[in-house]
Amino acid sequence: MPGPSYTGPMVNTPPDIVGLGVIAVDDMLYVDKYPPANIKVRLQERRRQGGGTVSCGLAAAAKLGSRCVALGRLGDNPESDFVRRHLGGLGVDLSPVLYDPDCGPIHTTIVVAADTGSRAIFADYNVARPLEPGELRPEWFAGAKVLLVDHFHSATVLAGVKLGRAAGLQMVSDIERDLPDLPAIRPYIDHYLVSAESALPYSGCTTPAEACQALAQSGHHRTVVVTAGEQGCYWLTRDSSQVRHLPAHAVTPVDTTGCGDVFHGVFCHGLAAGWPIERILAWSNAAAAIKATRKGGWAAVPTTQEIEHMLDSP
């Protein structure tokens, strides 16, 4: 018997953004501060939120009005139903998501420390099964503007960016680790966005600015962006030689989970809308700062009005 299917609004016109990668459900545990080993800690709060690199990015872009579609696999379990109900409820089209009764999203437990807003992530991949390269369909990419990919199953990422290139999409990466196929994937990535935590060891550099320069020199990307948390972001375009720095907005962090994902999603929204790179980065930077002041993932992504207010604030 088939399992529950997505019954929310489907995109009848081609999407602006296609997302291929991690869909996750996060069980958030909030504590006063991150504990040392072998002690008991009283929780401030426990809540379930939507997370995941690509799915959180799509949630952010959809909140701003982009037509978004997610690719992946879900099944018969509470976590899959949570995705259908909440990510679909944000307007992300889940109609291409394949059904497998024994599969589900990546299920993570995240401990967030109130004193710093930092977190530790414990990811359970036991029921998560990525799409295989041969399961990708060209029609999923037809007419779209942007493809957002991450690190989930590098062979499928490689197949996806090839299909995206054939369909004329701009490719944006949210790759957090050195994948086996990364050298083959990078030539297809137009906009290489990476955290400093990943960029520094991968590039062998000691500062985000140096890493940004090195990644630009080692690839042929239109844009390289290295995000560095409270330092802001460093970026370089193909037609410039000087790394530029955009400082972070001064906020009091509550939960930094998903800040980078929101940055990526708003970046994709700006690309799809045809904005200049300076505006794209200003909005992405502001959106990530707003997210840091809120708990959770999909439900914490900012609105257009909130981003505009942040940009207008001194």
ROVO-605155 format. One line per 3 residues: for each residue x, z, y of N, C-alpha, C. Coordinates in steps of 0.02 Angstrom, whole numbers, plus 50000, padded with zeros to 5 digits. Each point is the difference from the previous one (the first is absolute). Layout:
% residues N
X:Z:Y:X:Z:Y:X:Z:Y  ...
//
This chain:
% residues 314
50043:50000:49941:49957:50000:50059:50044:50000:50062  49987:49957:50049:50042:49999:50059:49993:50064:50040  50053:50019:50034:49999:50060:50040:49970:49987:50068
50002:50050:50044:49972:49994:50066:50035:49945:50039  49963:49961:50036:50029:49946:50040:49990:50015:50073  50040:49967:50041:49995:50011:50072:49937:49968:50027
49962:50037:50037:49936:49975:50025:49995:50002:50075  50056:50013:50034:50000:50002:50073:50003:49930:50029  50009:49996:50066:50001:49934:50033:50061:49960:49979
49990:49937:49983:50055:49956:49981:50014:49952:50057  50062:49977:50003:50021:49955:50052:49978:49929:49981  49956:49971:50041:49975:49933:49985:50044:49946:50030
50040:50018:50048:50048:49954:50030:50070:50020:49977  50050:49956:50007:50067:50019:49978:50024:50063:50035  50036:50043:49964:50024:50062:50030:50055:49987:50050
50010:50047:50044:50059:49998:50043:50062:50023:49962  49991:50053:49960:50056:50033:49966:49985:50009:49926  50046:49981:49958:49997:50013:49928:50052:50053:49984
49980:50051:49961:50046:50053:49981:50012:50000:49925  50064:49996:49981:50020:50000:49930:50049:50057:49989  49978:50053:49965:50045:50055:49988:49963:50064:49982
50026:50056:50024:49977:50065:49979:49932:50017:50030  49953:50018:49956:49939:50034:50019:50005:50070:49970  49991:50051:50041:50012:50068:49975:49945:50046:50024
49988:50051:49961:49957:50056:50020:50045:50062:50002  49997:50035:50057:50044:50056:50012:49961:50066:49999  50022:50047:49959:49975:50068:50003:50048:50040:50043
49977:50019:50059:50043:50032:50050:49996:50076:49994  50057:50032:49998:50005:50073:49998:50037:50022:50063  49967:50038:50043:50029:50021:50063:50023:50072:49995
50064:50012:50018:50029:50067:49998:50032:50016:50067  50013:50065:50013:50030:50019:50064:50070:49969:50007  50038:50005:49948:50066:49969:49999:50019:49983:49928
50045:49953:49992:50016:49979:49932:50038:50056:49965  49977:50019:49939:50027:50061:49969:50064:49985:49960  50041:50052:49992:50056:49994:49952:49972:50004:49929
50044:49992:49951:49978:50000:49930:49979:50070:49978  49954:50000:49950:49982:50060:49964:49964:50053:50041  49958:49979:50048:49958:50048:50035:49929:49972:50002
49952:50046:50012:49930:49980:50008:49985:49991:50074  49960:49949:50016:49983:49985:50069:49925:49992:50007  49972:50029:50051:49928:49992:50014:49989:49935:50038
49954:49959:49976:49984:49937:50033:49959:50013:50063  50015:49963:50053:49957:50000:50059:49937:49958:49986  50011:49944:49966:49945:49952:49991:50018:49952:49944
49949:49975:49967:50008:49947:49951:49949:49946:50016  50023:49936:50000:49952:49946:50012:50024:49937:49966  49953:49957:49984:50015:49934:49970:49995:49947:50054
50051:49958:50003:50003:49947:50050:50023:49935:49968  49985:49945:50033:50028:49936:49979:50070:49992:50027  50044:49972:49960:50069:49989:50022:50027:49935:49971
50065:49996:49993:50031:49940:49974:50026:49955:50055  50058:49971:49990:50032:49959:50051:49955:49943:50024  49980:49956:49954:49960:49943:50020:49929:50020:50018
49968:50043:49960:49930:50016:50013:49992:50038:50065  50047:50044:50018:49996:50035:50063:50011:49952:50058  50045:49952:49991:50010:49949:50051:49938:49959:50011
49966:49981:49946:49938:49961:50006:49946:50042:50035  49997:50064:49984:49951:50043:50033:50011:50002:50075  50063:50004:50021:50016:50001:50071:49981:49934:50034
50016:49944:49968:49984:49935:50029:49925:49989:50003  49964:50020:49947:49927:49991:49999:49967:50042:50054  50027:50060:50013:49971:50044:50052:50004:49966:50068
50051:49957:50010:50008:49965:50064:49961:49934:50002  49969:49981:49944:49958:49941:50001:50025:49941:49960  50058:50006:49967:50024:49945:49958:49958:49995:49936
49991:49939:49977:49968:49989:49934:50055:50007:49948  49992:50048:49955:50053:50017:49952:49974:49996:49929  50043:49979:49954:49983:49997:49930:50057:50032:49960
49983:50041:49951:50049:50033:49957:50001:49967:49932  50060:49993:49972:50009:49975:49932:50026:50057:49957  49976:50004:49939:50023:50054:49956:49957:50005:49939
49998:50061:49971:49963:50012:49938:49973:50071:50002  49935:50006:49985:49968:50065:49997:49958:50005:49936  49979:50061:49983:49964:50010:49938:49943:50049:50005
49989:50036:49946:49946:50049:49995:50029:50071:50005  50004:50027:50059:50024:50068:50010:49983:50021:50071  50001:50064:50013:49982:50023:50067:50044:49972:50055
50065:49989:49985:50045:49975:50051:49982:49927:50019  49985:49959:49949:49979:49931:50014:49935:49999:50041  49953:50044:49982:49938:50003:50037:50012:50022:50072
50047:50045:50010:50018:50022:50067:50025:49941:50042  50042:49958:49970:50025:49941:50035:49942:49953:50019  49957:49986:49952:49944:49955:50014:49956:50027:50057
49989:50065:49999:49954:50029:50048:50032:50006:50069  50062:50022:50003:50030:50016:50065:50040:49942:50030  50042:49967:49961:50036:49943:50028:49951:49943:50013
49955:49988:49953:49948:49950:50011:49956:50018:50059  49987:50065:50009:49958:50022:50055:50032:49988:50068  50066:49993:50002:50034:49984:50063:49998:49926:50016
49972:49961:49954:49994:49928:50012:50052:49958:49965  50043:50031:49959:50050:49962:49962:49964:49968:49940  50007:49935:49993:49967:49963:49946:50037:50012:49934
49964:50028:49952:50029:50015:49934:49975:49952:49946  49965:49948:50020:49970:49956:49950:50050:49966:49954  50063:49985:50022:50047:49970:49952:50032:50050:49953
49992:50065:50012:50033:50051:49958:49976:49993:49927  50048:49994:49954:49983:49991:49930:49978:50066:49969  49956:49994:49951:49973:50059:49966:50033:50010:49932
50025:50060:49988:50026:50021:49935:49978:50072:49991  49958:50014:49950:49971:50067:49995:50051:50056:49995  50059:49986:49974:50050:50052:49989:50049:50007:50057
49992:49961:50054:50047:50001:50055:49971:50037:50060  50043:50013:50047:49979:50032:50061:50054:49994:50053  49988:50027:50059:50051:49999:50052:50057:50048:49983
50055:49994:50035:50052:50051:49996:49970:50065:50026  50011:50054:49964:49971:50065:50019:50057:50046:50020  50000:50021:50062:50054:50041:50025:49976:50069:50020
50045:50048:49994:49990:50067:50027:50052:50008:50055  49977:50017:50060:50044:50004:50058:49996:50069:50031  50057:50033:50005:50004:50066:50031:50024:49991:50072
49958:50022:50047:50015:49992:50071:50015:50068:50031  50056:50006:50035:50020:50063:50032:49976:50001:50072  49962:50051:50018:49971:50004:50067:50052:50010:50054
50056:50032:49984:50049:50015:50052:50036:49938:50025  50005:49949:49958:50036:49939:50020:49957:49936:49994  49946:50002:49962:49961:49940:49987:50030:49956:49947
50058:50020:49972:50033:49961:49948:49966:50011:49934  50017:49957:49951:49964:50003:49937:50045:49983:49941  49979:50022:49941:50031:49981:49937:49947:49966:49958
50017:49942:49971:49951:49958:49966:50017:49998:49925  49950:50016:49959:50007:49998:49927:49952:49946:49975  50026:49944:49976:49959:49942:49983:49991:49993:49925
49938:49989:49980:49982:49990:49930:49980:49927:49990  50043:49963:49963:49988:49929:49987:49970:49988:49931  49980:50052:49965:49982:49994:49930:49943:49953:49986
49951:49996:50044:49944:49954:49988:50001:49940:50048  50048:49998:50044:50005:49943:50047:50034:49941:49965  49967:49944:50000:50029:49940:49971:49999:49945:50052
50059:49976:50020:50001:49948:50052:49974:49934:49975  49983:49957:50046:49985:49931:49982:50063:49967:49973  49991:49955:49952:50056:49961:49975:50004:49935:50040
50059:49970:50004:50007:49939:50040:49949:49946:49983  49986:49990:49935:49954:49947:49980:49928:50015:50017  49985:50062:50019:49931:50017:50018:49983:49983:50073
50051:49987:50041:49988:49984:50070:49968:49931:50005  49951:49994:50044:49963:49938:50008:50012:49971:50069  50017:49936:50005:50013:49970:50066:49942:50008:50049
49938:49999:49975:49943:50005:50045:49996:50068:50035  50033:50051:49973:50000:50065:50035:50038:49997:50066  50045:49952:50006:50042:49995:50059:49977:49946:50049
49957:49956:49977:49980:49942:50039:49965:50020:50065  50022:49973:50055:49969:50012:50064:50019:50064:50035  50037:50044:49966:50021:50063:50032:50057:49988:50049
50018:50052:50037:50052:49994:50050:50062:50041:49982  49991:50057:49969:50056:50046:49987:49994:50027:49929  50058:50007:49967:50004:50033:49935:50044:50061:50007
49973:50059:49982:50037:50063:50000:50017:50018:49928  50064:50010:49986:50022:50018:49932:50043:50063:50003  50004:50034:49943:50045:50057:49995:50043:49992:49938
50019:50055:49968:50049:49999:49946:49969:50005:49930  49933:49997:49995:49967:50013:49936:50004:49938:49955  50044:50003:49950:50011:49947:49951:50030:49938:50033
50066:50001:50004:50035:49950:50041:49989:49928:49977  49989:49988:49935:49987:49932:49977:49935:49973:50030  49950:50043:50006:49937:49980:50030:50007:49991:50075
50039:50043:50032:50013:49991:50072:50032:49933:50012  50049:49982:49959:50033:49935:50008:49951:49942:49991  49958:50005:49949:49949:49947:49990:49952:49998:50059
49982:50059:50027:49954:50003:50055:50027:49969:50064  50063:50014:50016:50027:49971:50062:50010:49925:49993  50011:49976:49940:50004:49928:49990:49932:49967:50012
49947:50031:49974:49933:49974:50012:49982:50006:50074  50022:50055:50031:49987:50009:50071:50034:49947:50042  50062:49985:49984:50037:49948:50036:49966:49932:49991
49979:49985:49939:49966:49936:49987:49935:49995:50040  49968:50057:50012:49937:49999:50037:50010:50006:50076  50063:50007:50022:50014:50002:50071:49992:50067:50033
50001:50055:49960:49992:50067:50028:50067:50025:50028  49995:50046:50048:50058:50039:50021:50006:50060:49953  50060:50012:49976:50012:50054:49952:50030:50061:50034
49970:50058:49986:50023:50064:50026:50015:50045:49940  50057:50034:50001:50019:50042:49943:49998:50074:50018  49977:50040:49953:50004:50072:50003:50034:50023:49937
50061:49976:49990:50039:50013:49938:50044:50061:50012  49990:50051:49960:50033:50064:50010:50061:50011:49956  50016:49952:49958:50056:50011:49954:50035:49934:49985
50058:50004:49971:50040:49942:49983:49975:49971:49934  49955:49951:50004:49970:49971:49940:50047:49952:49965  49991:49991:49934:50042:49951:49964:49993:49930:50029
49940:49982:50023:49988:49933:50026:50006:49996:50076  50024:50053:50033:50002:50000:50073:50041:49942:50029  50058:49982:49971:50036:49943:50028:49960:49935:49997
49957:49993:49949:49958:49940:49996:49939:50005:50044  49976:50061:50013:49941:50011:50041:50016:49992:50074  50057:50025:50022:50014:50002:50072:49996:49933:50036
50021:49944:49970:49995:49936:50036:49928:49981:50018  49952:50029:49966:49930:49984:50015:49970:50047:50053  50036:50055:50016:49972:50050:50045:50015:49979:50072
49947:49990:50039:50008:49983:50071:50015:50062:50042  49966:50055:49984:50006:50060:50041:50019:50058:49953  50063:50019:50004:50028:50049:49954:49998:50068:50034
49951:50041:49982:49990:50066:50028:50019:50051:49948  50045:50046:50017:50025:50047:49951:50017:50066:50034  49990:50055:49965:50017:50065:50028:50075:50010:50001
50022:50044:50044:50072:50015:50003:50023:50031:49934  49956:50040:49967:50018:50031:49937:50019:49948:49947  49968:49942:50003:50017:49947:49953:50053:49954:50027
49998:49986:50065:50045:49951:50030:50073:50023:49999  50012:50065:50011:50069:50023:50005:50038:49992:49934  49974:50026:49944:50038:49991:49938:50003:49927:49978
49947:49962:50013:49999:49930:49979:50052:49959:50039  50006:50013:50065:50046:49962:50042:50070:50028:50000  50008:50064:49980:50065:50032:50003:50018:50024:50070
49951:50002:50045:50013:50020:50070:49984:50074:50009  50020:50025:50059:49990:50071:50013:49949:50014:50054  49977:49949:50037:49949:50010:50051:49945:49947:49991
49939:50015:50023:49947:49950:49995:50016:49935:50038  50031:50007:50058:50017:49940:50039:50049:49956:49962  50051:50030:49970:50048:49962:49961:49966:49967:49940
49955:50037:49967:49965:49972:49943:49957:49941:50020  49967:50005:50057:49958:49945:50025:50043:49937:50010  50057:50009:50031:50046:49943:50011:50023:49971:49934
50019:50043:49953:50026:49976:49936:49947:49963:49961  49939:50025:50000:49946:49967:49963:49982:49933:50031  50003:49997:50065:49988:49935:50033:50053:49949:49983
50062:50023:49996:50055:49954:49985:50001:49978:49928  49973:50042:49955:50002:49983:49929:49937:49963:49977  49953:49988:50045:49939:49964:49982:49983:49949:50053
49945:49966:49990:49977:49950:50048:49929:50016:50021  49989:50063:50018:49934:50024:50018:49985:49985:50074  49936:49990:50015:49981:49992:50070:50010:50065:50038
49985:50056:49966:50005:50065:50031:50027:50050:49949  50044:50044:50022:50020:50057:49959:49984:50063:50041  49965:50047:49969:49983:50063:50032:50021:50057:49954
50037:50048:50027:50017:50060:49963:49965:50058:50034  49953:50031:49965:49964:50057:50028:50037:50064:49984  50002:50044:50050:50042:50060:49993:49964:50063:50023
49936:50006:49983:49963:50061:50014:50001:50019:50073  50021:50061:50014:49999:50026:50068:50049:49964:50046  50045:49959:49972:50044:49959:50042:49967:49936:50023
49942:49984:49971:49968:49937:50018:50021:49945:49952  50006:49938:50027:50020:49944:49957:50051:49957:50035  50038:49964:49959:50052:49954:50024:49981:49931:49974
50007:49949:50042:49977:49935:49980:50042:49944:50029  49998:49944:49965:50039:49942:50017:49962:49938:49977  49996:49950:50043:49967:49938:49982:50053:49947:49986
49978:49946:49967:50046:49947:49980:50033:49967:50060  49966:49997:50056:50027:49965:50059:50036:50046:50048  50018:50061:49978:50037:50046:50042:50058:50030:49961
50049:50027:50036:50058:50028:49967:50007:50075:50012  49960:50027:50045:50005:50070:50019:49944:50041:49969  50018:50052:49962:49950:50045:49973:49966:50038:50057
49934:50002:49998:49961:50036:50050:49970:50063:49969  49989:50049:50043:49975:50065:49977:49935:50016:50035  49950:50021:49961:49936:50023:50027:49993:50073:49983
50004:50045:50049:49997:50072:49984:49932:50020:49972  49999:50051:49960:49937:50026:49973:49963:50038:50055  49934:50003:49993:49959:50041:50044:50009:50073:49982
50002:50043:50050:50009:50071:49988:49934:50031:49977  49997:50019:49937:49940:50031:49972:50022:50059:49957  49952:50043:49986:50012:50055:49954:49976:49979:49931
50045:49989:49952:49979:49974:49935:49962:50051:49960  49947:49976:49967:49960:50041:49955:50009:49976:49928  50005:49934:49992:50006:49971:49933:50029:49930:50009
50062:49990:49979:50032:49935:50010:49986:49951:49943  49960:50021:49951:49982:49955:49945:49964:49939:50027  50025:49940:49984:49966:49939:50018:50018:49973:50069
50044:50033:50037:50018:49975:50067:50031:49930:49995  50046:49991:49954:50030:49934:49992:49951:49948:49977  49954:50020:49957:49949:49953:49975:49955:49977:50057
49980:50046:50043:49959:49983:50058:50039:49953:50046  50064:50014:50010:50043:49956:50041:49996:49928:49973  50008:49993:49934:49998:49934:49970:49932:49966:50009
49946:50039:49989:49934:49971:50006:49984:49975:50069  50019:50039:50051:49987:49979:50069:50045:49941:50017  50060:49999:49974:50045:49942:50010:49966:49937:49972
49972:50004:49940:49966:49943:49971:49939:49979:50042  49963:50049:50025:49943:49985:50043:50022:49960:50062  50054:50021:50031:50025:49965:50059:50024:49930:49984
50033:49992:49943:50021:49933:49979:49941:49954:49991  49949:50025:49965:49941:49960:49986:49964:49981:50065  50004:50043:50050:49968:49987:50064:50042:49956:50046
50062:49986:49980:50043:49957:50041:50033:50034:50059  50008:50066:49996:50030:50037:50056:50075:49987:50004  50030:50009:50059:50073:49998:50005:50030:50061:49966
50062:49994:49979:50031:50052:49960:50004:50067:50038  50009:49998:50066:50005:50062:50038:49934:50039:49996  49944:49965:50005:49936:50034:49996:49987:50026:49929
50018:49959:49951:49991:50021:49930:50037:50066:49987  50062:50004:50022:50040:50060:49986:49975:50059:50040  49980:49990:50062:49973:50055:50040:49939:50030:49968
49954:49958:49975:49940:50025:49967:50017:50034:49934  50045:49970:49961:50019:50030:49936:50032:50068:50009  50043:50005:50050:50035:50062:50015:49951:50055:50022
49952:49981:50042:49950:50048:50023:49954:50022:49943  49980:49953:49958:49956:50016:49944:50033:50048:49952  50064:49991:49986:50036:50045:49955:50004:50070:50029
50009:50004:50065:50004:50066:50033:49932:50036:49995  49946:49963:50012:49934:50031:49994:49987:50024:49929  50018:49959:49951:49991:50020:49930:50037:50065:49985
50059:50010:50029:50039:50060:49986:49965:50063:50023  49953:49994:50046:49964:50059:50025:49939:50017:49959  49987:49963:49946:49939:50008:49960:50018:50008:49927
49956:50033:49963:50008:50007:49929:49971:49940:49964  50034:49979:49946:49971:49951:49955:50023:49929:50013  49967:49953:49965:50021:49930:50000:49949:49954:50031
49959:49967:49957:49953:49950:50025:49955:50027:50055  49975:50060:49992:49952:50027:50048:50033:50021:50065  50066:50001:50002:50036:50024:50060:50027:49943:50043
49987:49937:49981:50027:49944:50038:49965:49997:50068  50037:49982:50053:49971:50001:50068:49958:49939:50016  49958:50008:50051:49959:49946:50026:50037:49963:50056
49973:49944:50019:50027:49962:50057:50003:50043:50063  49945:50035:50014:49996:50041:50060:50053:50056:49999  50012:50030:49943:50049:50053:49995:50070:49974:50012
50016:49941:49973:50066:49971:50011:50009:49982:50073  49950:49970:50030:50004:49981:50071:50010:50062:50043  49966:50055:49983:50008:50062:50038:50071:50027:49993
50027:49997:49940:50069:50023:49990:50048:49958:50041  49990:49935:50002:50045:49956:50038:49994:50011:50075  49941:50020:50022:49989:50011:50071:50023:50070:50023
50013:50044:49952:50020:50068:50018:50072:50002:50023  50017:50043:50047:50070:50004:50023:50047:50026:49947
//
